[in-house]
Amino acid sequence: MTTATQTPKKPSKRNPKVVINADDLAHLEGLADGMMRRHPALADRLFEEIGRARVVPAAKMPANVVSMGSTVTYRDEATGQEKSVVLVYPEEADITQLRVSVMTPIGVALLGLAEGAVFYWDTREDQRRTLTIIKVEQPSTEA
């Protein structure tokens, strides 16, 4: 009988778990499909996230998971800076109001992650940043 040799633990290269609201799935897939010609790498990334996601009915969507309309507070581990943004569809995006489109690199990276998740994000300047999700708030359902 052989045993595996012990190696020092390295930070996990696995991506954090992703949960997507079933109500958003068709719209997200349509956006990724439409983005294929203009920005294939981003579209592929969104399809990859959708493919590995656990899709749940809206009623079972955990409150601490980033979904469309969520306000997300995250920390850049390199700078310690915290930022809060709202994840929205492209037609609702407005960076001056901190409304970030799901069809941007940071938007795709945030989608479906839970509080406490640590993930990598490649900036437009080709820098890899490590970000940690600190808090997720869902939009109020009151009319």
C-alpha angles and dihedrals in degrees: 000000000000126000127210113255115249113246126185112269113260124198108277115262090200116112118243117261117276126211121188129192109243089222090063098044101089093045092049092048090049091051092049090048092051092048094055095094099041101038111008096171092056092044090051090050092052091047089049091052091047090048094055095038127108104232113212135180114263091250091058096045108125112241092225094059125094112247134157109305095018121138107227127195114197136171127224102224093206095057103019087231117147124210134182122209137166116235110226143162115270095259090058096045118123117159091195087064092040091248104148122197119236084225093070125086092253092044093054090046093052098045114111098000123134131225109282094029116138117206143166123245126189111215125216086257088061094250118141112225129188112222130186123204107229103174139005122197123186122219113263113260094209114118 
